[in-house]
Amino acid sequence: MELLYSILFALCFNCAAQVSTQIQPHGLAALSDNQQQRIIKWLNSSVEKTQASLGPLPHALLPIYLHPRYIAFEPVPWGSVKRGDPDGIELHFDRFASLRQLNDDWTLYHELAHLYLPLLPYSAFWLSEGFATYMQNRIMHDNKVINSGQFIQRLSAGLERGRNQTRKMSQPLSELSADMWQHGAQQRVYWSGAAFFIEAELALQQQGSSLAQLIKRYRNCCYSKTASAKELISIFDKLSQSAIFTTLYARYYQRTDFVQLSREQLKSLR
């Protein structure tokens, strides 16, 4: 019989006091008691780390739909956000993965990061996927899951994959984003968006601020479940008292090339 969440939550080494969002796991019954405890610790730890970087999730209740696999080539081979009332997360994972392997995997951090932004139109998925791609690495770095060298290397390698795919797929970014899965253009779409937010981060840091601080203000004042790209960009500019996001958006949304970001710029991210 599936263990009650109220009991399992206490197994997170007292992390309940720091986690303001109540997770609601579904699918635990397929696991042994020991496996259930390990999965609950992983889910709570990931939520705690994410909120340490970005502030409280804009969800009081977070359903998580679990699909344990007997055969998997990575700890968490698939995850996705399920938009609804409330929003939730779907996770496919290796039932035999250790807690360390699960905590070190990027997938759940990526999906949790998605929840800080509204659902955007398909043509703006480069923004939502780019935000989650950059933030998964930011969360892992901030919480010492990866070190600074790994952080820079992961960003550099991802940007290079995006650049290589752009040479083969030069359609305007918003057009390609709308048909990303059909074209197999995930690397270009995800990493063009990540580059957008890296550039925004660098500009915000010049003002003595950060993207994480901006997201915390957005969550407290202006979060909505859906928005257009321009609505979101406009709010970000108002909150940052700048034209950073409007300027970057004008450069990115129809671009057919890939931005050049140097390793030195990545090293300057704080």
Residue frames as qw, qx, qy, qz and C-alpha x, y, z in Angstrom:
[[0.000, 0.888, 0.460, 0.000, 0.00, 0.00, 0.00],
 [0.382, 0.614, -0.034, 0.690, 1.30, 3.44, -0.93],
 [0.429, -0.326, -0.480, 0.692, 2.74, 5.24, 2.09],
 [0.021, -0.922, -0.383, 0.053, 0.96, 8.35, 3.19],
 [0.438, 0.652, -0.064, 0.615, 2.71, 11.53, 2.09],
 [0.366, -0.846, 0.110, -0.372, 2.37, 13.10, 5.53],
 [0.861, -0.443, 0.208, 0.144, 4.58, 10.33, 6.94],
 [0.814, 0.253, 0.163, 0.497, 7.09, 10.23, 4.13],
 [0.203, 0.883, -0.009, 0.423, 7.60, 13.97, 4.07],
 [0.543, -0.808, 0.218, -0.071, 9.17, 13.81, 7.53],
 [0.906, -0.108, 0.231, 0.338, 11.94, 11.63, 6.11],
 [0.531, 0.736, 0.045, 0.418, 13.47, 14.58, 4.27],
 [0.603, -0.074, -0.301, 0.735, 15.88, 15.41, 7.10],
 [0.138, -0.674, -0.397, 0.607, 13.71, 18.25, 8.40],
 [0.193, 0.037, 0.401, 0.895, 13.54, 19.94, 5.01],
 [0.027, -0.674, -0.714, -0.189, 9.77, 20.41, 5.34],
 [0.226, -0.766, -0.275, 0.536, 10.34, 23.62, 7.25],
 [0.162, -0.448, 0.340, 0.810, 12.11, 25.13, 4.23],
 [0.044, 0.166, 0.787, 0.593, 9.79, 23.81, 1.50],
 [0.331, 0.224, 0.303, -0.865, 6.67, 25.94, 1.19],
 [0.637, 0.191, -0.424, -0.615, 5.16, 23.93, -1.67],
 [0.686, -0.146, 0.655, -0.280, 3.48, 20.66, -0.73],
 [0.278, 0.303, -0.790, -0.455, 4.36, 17.93, -3.19],
 [0.791, 0.067, 0.372, -0.482, 1.78, 15.27, -3.97],
 [0.012, 0.373, -0.866, -0.334, 3.48, 12.17, -5.44],
 [0.858, 0.195, 0.138, -0.455, 1.43, 9.75, -7.53],
 [0.808, 0.417, -0.413, -0.061, 2.68, 6.29, -8.44],
 [0.159, -0.614, 0.706, -0.315, 4.58, 5.36, -5.27],
 [0.863, -0.122, 0.349, -0.345, 2.66, 2.09, -4.92],
 [0.873, 0.437, -0.218, 0.007, 4.81, 0.54, -7.65],
 [0.334, 0.613, -0.578, 0.422, 7.87, 0.89, -5.37],
 [0.663, -0.274, -0.619, 0.318, 9.08, -0.84, -2.23],
 [0.399, -0.880, -0.226, 0.121, 9.03, 1.06, 1.07],
 [0.579, -0.453, 0.192, 0.649, 12.78, 1.77, 0.81],
 [0.355, 0.296, 0.486, 0.742, 12.44, 2.97, -2.77],
 [0.109, -0.848, -0.447, -0.263, 9.52, 5.21, -1.79],
 [0.482, -0.791, -0.077, 0.369, 11.59, 6.82, 0.94],
 [0.525, -0.186, 0.353, 0.752, 14.49, 7.43, -1.47],
 [0.204, 0.533, 0.534, 0.625, 12.19, 9.01, -4.08],
 [0.254, -0.899, -0.354, -0.050, 10.51, 11.28, -1.51],
 [0.534, -0.619, 0.085, 0.569, 13.92, 12.46, -0.28],
 [0.432, 0.094, 0.472, 0.763, 14.93, 13.20, -3.87],
 [0.042, 0.723, 0.521, 0.452, 11.75, 15.13, -4.68],
 [0.379, -0.886, -0.231, 0.135, 11.89, 17.19, -1.49],
 [0.574, -0.436, 0.203, 0.662, 15.60, 17.90, -1.86],
 [0.361, 0.292, 0.494, 0.735, 15.14, 19.11, -5.46],
 [0.114, -0.846, -0.427, -0.299, 12.25, 21.38, -4.50],
 [0.519, -0.774, -0.091, 0.352, 14.26, 22.75, -1.59],
 [0.536, -0.200, 0.321, 0.755, 17.30, 23.50, -3.80],
 [0.216, 0.533, 0.523, 0.629, 15.17, 25.10, -6.49],
 [0.253, -0.894, -0.340, -0.146, 13.40, 27.36, -3.98],
 [0.588, -0.585, 0.027, 0.558, 16.74, 28.29, -2.42],
 [0.405, 0.001, 0.401, 0.822, 17.75, 29.71, -5.81],
 [0.031, -0.354, -0.510, -0.784, 14.48, 31.12, -7.15],
 [0.345, -0.109, 0.341, -0.868, 12.28, 31.60, -4.10],
 [0.512, 0.167, 0.752, -0.380, 9.00, 29.82, -3.33],
 [0.100, 0.205, 0.820, 0.524, 7.29, 28.09, -6.21],
 [0.354, -0.014, -0.007, -0.935, 4.06, 29.83, -7.24],
 [0.679, -0.155, -0.608, -0.382, 2.12, 26.67, -6.36],
 [0.536, -0.479, 0.466, -0.515, 0.78, 25.65, -2.97],
 [0.835, -0.042, 0.535, -0.123, 0.30, 22.07, -4.18],
 [0.290, 0.608, -0.622, -0.401, 2.48, 20.29, -6.74],
 [0.948, 0.065, 0.264, -0.166, 1.33, 16.90, -8.08],
 [0.050, 0.612, -0.744, -0.264, 4.25, 14.75, -9.29],
 [0.932, 0.182, 0.055, -0.308, 3.35, 11.77, -11.49],
 [0.298, -0.596, 0.738, 0.105, 5.97, 9.06, -11.09],
 [0.912, 0.330, -0.126, -0.209, 6.80, 6.38, -13.68],
 [0.470, -0.599, 0.639, 0.109, 9.53, 4.06, -12.37],
 [0.754, 0.491, -0.376, -0.221, 11.39, 2.05, -15.02],
 [0.920, -0.276, 0.248, 0.125, 13.15, -1.27, -14.71],
 [0.713, 0.114, 0.288, 0.629, 15.51, -0.41, -17.58],
 [0.123, 0.988, 0.081, -0.039, 16.88, 3.12, -18.05],
 [0.753, 0.313, -0.075, 0.574, 20.17, 4.43, -19.42],
 [0.143, 0.399, -0.277, 0.862, 20.15, 7.50, -17.15],
 [0.034, -0.187, -0.758, 0.624, 18.65, 8.22, -13.72],
 [0.342, 0.605, 0.459, -0.553, 15.81, 10.36, -15.11],
 [0.373, 0.088, 0.658, 0.648, 15.43, 9.82, -18.86],
 [0.041, -0.504, -0.535, -0.677, 12.25, 11.87, -19.23],
 [0.092, -0.488, -0.573, 0.653, 10.35, 14.65, -17.49],
 [0.031, 0.444, 0.450, 0.775, 7.67, 17.15, -18.46],
 [0.170, 0.120, 0.414, -0.886, 5.37, 19.77, -17.00],
 [0.042, -0.489, -0.837, -0.244, 1.67, 18.97, -17.01],
 [0.104, -0.111, 0.080, -0.985, -0.21, 22.25, -17.14],
 [0.380, -0.491, -0.739, -0.261, -3.55, 22.21, -15.37],
 [0.344, -0.611, 0.153, -0.696, -5.21, 23.19, -12.12],
 [0.224, -0.873, 0.293, 0.319, -2.86, 22.74, -10.41],
 [0.537, 0.663, -0.517, -0.066, 0.22, 22.42, -12.62],
 [0.877, -0.362, 0.315, -0.007, 2.19, 19.23, -12.11],
 [0.117, 0.670, -0.702, -0.213, 5.30, 17.35, -13.19],
 [0.986, 0.098, 0.012, -0.135, 5.65, 13.93, -14.83],
 [0.102, -0.720, 0.686, 0.036, 8.89, 11.99, -14.20],
 [0.973, 0.137, -0.185, -0.032, 10.18, 8.75, -15.71],
 [0.137, -0.776, 0.585, -0.191, 13.11, 7.46, -13.66],
 [0.590, 0.222, -0.770, 0.093, 15.30, 4.46, -12.97],
 [0.743, -0.578, -0.132, -0.310, 13.76, 2.73, -9.94],
 [0.897, -0.221, -0.152, 0.351, 17.21, 1.40, -9.00],
 [0.356, 0.653, -0.169, 0.647, 19.05, 4.75, -9.17],
 [0.499, -0.296, -0.522, 0.625, 20.72, 5.84, -5.94],
 [0.116, -0.903, -0.327, 0.253, 19.71, 9.01, -4.12],
 [0.331, -0.576, 0.300, 0.685, 23.02, 10.57, -5.17],
 [0.283, 0.136, 0.705, 0.636, 22.39, 9.72, -8.84],
 [0.040, 0.757, 0.632, 0.161, 18.89, 11.20, -8.69],
 [0.235, -0.865, -0.144, 0.420, 20.04, 14.39, -6.93],
 [0.341, -0.447, 0.440, 0.700, 22.83, 14.85, -9.49],
 [0.334, 0.414, 0.719, 0.448, 20.46, 14.52, -12.46],
 [0.028, -0.089, 0.053, 0.994, 19.35, 17.80, -14.09],
 [0.135, -0.385, -0.750, -0.521, 15.86, 16.79, -15.25],
 [0.290, -0.701, -0.634, 0.150, 13.79, 17.63, -12.17],
 [0.252, -0.512, -0.088, 0.817, 15.54, 20.99, -11.68],
 [0.032, 0.036, 0.538, 0.842, 14.67, 21.80, -15.30],
 [0.233, -0.526, -0.739, -0.351, 10.99, 20.93, -14.90],
 [0.333, -0.675, -0.482, 0.449, 10.69, 22.80, -11.59],
 [0.212, -0.307, 0.125, 0.920, 12.24, 25.90, -13.18],
 [0.031, -0.341, -0.667, -0.661, 9.51, 25.84, -15.85],
 [0.262, -0.669, -0.694, 0.048, 6.91, 26.44, -13.15],
 [0.264, -0.529, -0.197, 0.782, 8.23, 29.94, -12.39],
 [0.097, 0.190, -0.376, -0.902, 7.13, 31.17, -15.82],
 [0.666, 0.322, 0.323, -0.590, 3.65, 31.12, -17.34],
 [0.655, 0.263, 0.663, 0.247, 2.68, 28.86, -20.21],
 [0.076, 0.586, -0.281, -0.756, 3.79, 30.70, -23.36],
 [0.786, 0.509, 0.014, -0.351, 2.63, 30.18, -26.97],
 [0.929, 0.083, 0.243, 0.267, 4.48, 27.59, -29.07],
 [0.530, 0.736, -0.032, 0.420, 6.31, 30.32, -30.96],
 [0.131, -0.818, 0.371, -0.420, 7.83, 31.46, -27.65],
 [0.954, -0.294, -0.059, 0.027, 8.85, 28.03, -26.37],
 [0.657, 0.403, -0.288, 0.568, 12.46, 29.10, -26.99],
 [0.160, -0.644, 0.301, -0.685, 11.96, 31.47, -24.04],
 [0.804, -0.440, 0.154, -0.369, 10.43, 28.92, -21.66],
 [0.977, 0.032, -0.087, 0.193, 12.84, 26.12, -22.60],
 [0.481, 0.563, -0.294, 0.603, 15.78, 28.50, -22.56],
 [0.373, -0.669, 0.290, -0.574, 14.90, 29.72, -19.08],
 [0.924, -0.316, 0.132, -0.170, 14.60, 26.17, -17.72],
 [0.881, 0.289, -0.160, 0.339, 17.83, 25.09, -19.45],
 [0.240, 0.624, -0.362, 0.650, 19.84, 27.96, -18.01],
 [0.507, -0.586, 0.271, -0.571, 18.21, 27.70, -14.60],
 [0.978, -0.158, -0.135, -0.020, 18.73, 23.96, -14.21],
 [0.715, 0.280, -0.290, 0.571, 22.47, 24.68, -14.32],
 [0.063, -0.613, 0.241, -0.750, 22.15, 27.77, -12.13],
 [0.775, -0.488, 0.045, -0.398, 20.23, 25.85, -9.45],
 [0.962, -0.045, -0.172, 0.207, 22.74, 22.99, -9.49],
 [0.503, 0.427, -0.285, 0.696, 25.65, 25.41, -9.23],
 [0.289, -0.640, 0.166, -0.693, 24.09, 27.55, -6.50],
 [0.826, -0.422, 0.154, -0.340, 23.43, 24.45, -4.40],
 [0.180, -0.628, 0.756, 0.029, 26.84, 22.83, -5.01],
 [0.908, 0.183, 0.356, -0.120, 25.50, 19.92, -7.03],
 [0.770, 0.441, 0.076, 0.455, 28.06, 20.97, -9.67],
 [0.477, -0.542, -0.012, 0.691, 31.13, 23.17, -9.24],
 [0.184, 0.802, -0.063, -0.565, 32.00, 26.34, -11.15],
 [0.072, -0.398, 0.760, 0.510, 34.09, 24.48, -13.71],
 [0.223, 0.292, 0.923, 0.115, 31.26, 22.07, -14.46],
 [0.235, 0.755, 0.417, -0.447, 28.80, 24.96, -14.65],
 [0.147, 0.709, -0.345, -0.597, 30.87, 26.75, -17.30],
 [0.119, -0.199, 0.898, 0.373, 31.57, 23.52, -19.19],
 [0.293, 0.458, 0.835, -0.089, 27.90, 22.55, -19.34],
 [0.272, 0.815, 0.188, -0.475, 26.90, 25.98, -20.62],
 [0.024, 0.613, -0.573, -0.544, 29.74, 26.03, -23.16],
 [0.198, -0.007, 0.946, 0.257, 28.92, 22.56, -24.47],
 [0.312, 0.608, 0.696, -0.221, 25.21, 23.31, -24.73],
 [0.216, 0.812, -0.044, -0.540, 25.78, 26.58, -26.57],
 [0.045, -0.431, 0.757, 0.489, 28.07, 24.79, -28.99],
 [0.277, 0.277, 0.916, 0.087, 25.36, 22.18, -29.68],
 [0.286, 0.777, 0.421, -0.371, 22.89, 24.98, -30.35],
 [0.085, 0.731, -0.371, -0.566, 25.37, 26.71, -32.65],
 [0.172, -0.181, 0.892, 0.377, 26.04, 23.51, -34.61],
 [0.302, 0.486, 0.819, -0.033, 22.34, 22.82, -35.12],
 [0.210, 0.798, 0.149, -0.546, 21.73, 26.41, -36.24],
 [0.039, -0.468, 0.638, 0.610, 24.03, 25.80, -39.21],
 [0.063, 0.146, 0.939, 0.305, 21.57, 23.13, -40.40],
 [0.063, -0.707, -0.703, -0.043, 18.34, 24.87, -39.36],
 [0.256, -0.037, -0.040, 0.965, 18.41, 28.58, -40.10],
 [0.158, -0.683, -0.580, -0.414, 14.69, 29.35, -39.95],
 [0.174, -0.594, 0.198, -0.760, 13.66, 32.32, -37.77],
 [0.082, 0.142, -0.861, 0.482, 13.77, 31.25, -34.14],
 [0.497, 0.103, 0.442, -0.739, 10.10, 31.84, -33.33],
 [0.752, 0.287, -0.320, -0.500, 9.05, 29.91, -36.45],
 [0.518, 0.256, -0.811, 0.089, 11.30, 26.96, -35.61],
 [0.145, -0.136, 0.730, -0.654, 10.18, 27.03, -31.99],
 [0.680, 0.100, 0.139, -0.713, 6.57, 26.50, -33.01],
 [0.928, 0.222, -0.210, -0.213, 7.52, 23.24, -34.82],
 [0.163, -0.706, 0.678, -0.123, 10.47, 22.26, -32.64],
 [0.676, -0.162, 0.707, -0.129, 9.56, 18.59, -32.19],
 [0.807, 0.539, 0.213, -0.110, 8.65, 18.05, -35.83],
 [0.488, 0.804, -0.317, 0.122, 12.03, 19.42, -36.95],
 [0.885, -0.208, -0.205, 0.363, 14.07, 17.86, -34.14],
 [0.314, 0.684, -0.113, 0.648, 15.37, 21.35, -33.37],
 [0.634, -0.721, -0.273, 0.062, 15.60, 21.09, -29.59],
 [0.681, -0.226, -0.059, 0.694, 19.28, 22.00, -29.34],
 [0.218, 0.349, 0.187, 0.892, 18.89, 25.23, -31.27],
 [0.367, -0.696, -0.349, -0.509, 15.64, 26.21, -29.58],
 [0.717, -0.610, -0.280, 0.186, 16.69, 25.36, -26.02],
 [0.654, -0.274, -0.023, 0.705, 20.14, 26.88, -26.23],
 [0.144, 0.502, 0.230, 0.821, 19.12, 30.00, -28.14],
 [0.477, -0.758, -0.276, -0.349, 16.74, 30.64, -25.25],
 [0.766, -0.478, -0.160, 0.399, 19.44, 29.84, -22.72],
 [0.498, 0.161, 0.077, 0.849, 21.75, 32.32, -24.47],
 [0.152, -0.707, -0.279, -0.632, 19.00, 34.95, -24.22],
 [0.637, -0.744, -0.169, -0.111, 18.82, 34.49, -20.44],
 [0.754, -0.201, -0.051, 0.623, 22.60, 34.35, -20.06],
 [0.280, 0.406, 0.134, 0.860, 22.81, 37.73, -21.81],
 [0.393, -0.749, -0.245, -0.475, 19.99, 39.03, -19.60],
 [0.786, -0.529, -0.195, 0.252, 21.81, 37.75, -16.51],
 [0.612, 0.032, 0.000, 0.791, 25.03, 39.52, -17.51],
 [0.017, 0.563, 0.192, 0.804, 23.14, 42.78, -18.11],
 [0.593, -0.717, -0.264, -0.254, 21.27, 42.51, -14.80],
 [0.786, -0.347, -0.176, 0.480, 24.53, 41.89, -12.97],
 [0.375, 0.318, 0.038, 0.870, 25.84, 45.15, -14.37],
 [0.321, -0.639, -0.152, -0.683, 22.93, 46.78, -12.49],
 [0.106, -0.331, 0.726, -0.593, 23.80, 44.94, -9.29],
 [0.773, -0.005, 0.256, -0.581, 20.87, 42.55, -9.69],
 [0.140, -0.197, 0.952, 0.189, 20.31, 39.02, -10.99],
 [0.473, -0.109, -0.642, -0.593, 17.78, 36.93, -12.86],
 [0.397, -0.299, -0.838, 0.227, 16.94, 35.03, -9.67],
 [0.035, -0.321, -0.416, 0.850, 16.08, 38.28, -7.88],
 [0.336, 0.101, -0.321, -0.880, 13.91, 39.30, -10.82],
 [0.477, -0.182, -0.809, -0.292, 12.05, 35.97, -10.77],
 [0.252, -0.337, -0.737, 0.528, 11.38, 36.34, -7.05],
 [0.157, 0.290, 0.150, -0.932, 9.84, 39.79, -7.65],
 [0.418, 0.031, -0.584, -0.695, 7.83, 38.46, -10.58],
 [0.390, -0.251, -0.886, 0.023, 6.47, 35.59, -8.50],
 [0.147, -0.370, -0.606, 0.689, 5.42, 37.98, -5.71],
 [0.182, 0.436, 0.116, -0.874, 3.71, 40.59, -7.84],
 [0.451, 0.480, -0.267, -0.704, 2.82, 39.47, -11.31],
 [0.147, -0.126, 0.961, 0.196, 2.82, 35.72, -11.90],
 [0.718, 0.249, 0.075, -0.646, 0.07, 34.41, -14.17],
 [0.768, -0.018, 0.640, 0.013, -0.58, 30.92, -15.51],
 [0.641, 0.454, 0.460, 0.414, -0.51, 32.03, -19.16],
 [0.036, -0.824, 0.066, 0.562, 0.97, 35.01, -21.00],
 [0.717, 0.682, 0.008, 0.147, 2.25, 36.09, -24.38],
 [0.748, 0.037, -0.092, 0.657, 5.98, 36.52, -24.88],
 [0.174, 0.550, 0.023, 0.817, 5.64, 40.30, -25.16],
 [0.557, -0.728, -0.137, -0.375, 3.56, 40.50, -21.99],
 [0.867, -0.389, -0.103, 0.295, 6.20, 38.59, -20.04],
 [0.605, 0.234, -0.004, 0.761, 9.06, 40.61, -21.51],
 [0.081, -0.709, -0.103, -0.692, 7.30, 43.87, -20.71],
 [0.704, -0.688, -0.105, -0.138, 6.80, 42.83, -17.07],
 [0.843, -0.164, -0.059, 0.509, 10.46, 41.83, -16.77],
 [0.371, 0.453, 0.023, 0.810, 11.54, 45.24, -18.05],
 [0.355, -0.757, -0.098, -0.540, 9.25, 47.03, -15.61],
 [0.832, -0.543, -0.091, 0.069, 10.52, 44.96, -12.70],
 [0.767, -0.095, 0.039, 0.633, 14.16, 45.50, -13.66],
 [0.009, 0.919, 0.073, -0.388, 13.55, 49.18, -14.52],
 [0.278, -0.436, 0.618, 0.593, 15.37, 48.64, -17.77],
 [0.712, 0.496, -0.142, -0.477, 14.95, 47.82, -21.45],
 [0.239, -0.438, 0.857, 0.125, 17.14, 44.71, -21.17],
 [0.509, 0.174, 0.841, -0.061, 14.49, 42.17, -22.09],
 [0.544, 0.747, 0.244, -0.293, 12.74, 44.15, -24.82],
 [0.178, 0.791, -0.504, -0.297, 16.08, 44.86, -26.48],
 [0.261, -0.294, 0.913, 0.109, 17.18, 41.23, -26.31],
 [0.584, 0.386, 0.684, -0.207, 13.80, 39.96, -27.50],
 [0.484, 0.800, -0.035, -0.354, 13.95, 42.19, -30.58],
 [0.098, 0.658, -0.714, -0.218, 17.34, 40.68, -31.40],
 [0.274, -0.197, 0.939, -0.066, 16.36, 37.06, -30.76],
 [0.638, 0.261, 0.582, -0.432, 12.81, 36.19, -31.72],
 [0.763, 0.616, 0.067, -0.187, 13.39, 36.25, -35.49],
 [0.075, -0.747, 0.619, 0.232, 17.10, 35.60, -35.56],
 [0.929, 0.318, -0.139, -0.131, 18.48, 33.01, -37.97],
 [0.501, 0.507, -0.599, 0.365, 22.00, 32.84, -36.54],
 [0.762, -0.489, -0.386, 0.176, 23.36, 31.84, -33.14],
 [0.182, -0.958, 0.155, -0.157, 24.76, 34.33, -30.67],
 [0.664, 0.339, -0.480, 0.462, 28.47, 34.33, -29.83],
 [0.560, -0.790, 0.113, -0.221, 29.14, 34.11, -26.09],
 [0.436, 0.570, -0.636, 0.283, 32.74, 33.76, -24.99],
 [0.722, -0.242, -0.593, 0.261, 34.01, 31.53, -22.21],
 [0.251, 0.078, -0.359, 0.896, 35.13, 34.72, -20.44],
 [0.424, -0.308, -0.113, -0.844, 31.56, 35.98, -20.44],
 [0.792, -0.305, -0.490, -0.197, 30.36, 32.70, -18.97],
 [0.604, -0.067, -0.537, 0.586, 33.05, 32.87, -16.29],
 [0.008, 0.217, -0.209, 0.954, 31.79, 36.30, -15.30],
 [0.598, -0.466, -0.439, -0.482, 28.37, 34.90, -14.34],
 [0.032, -0.339, 0.679, -0.651, 28.04, 35.18, -10.57]]
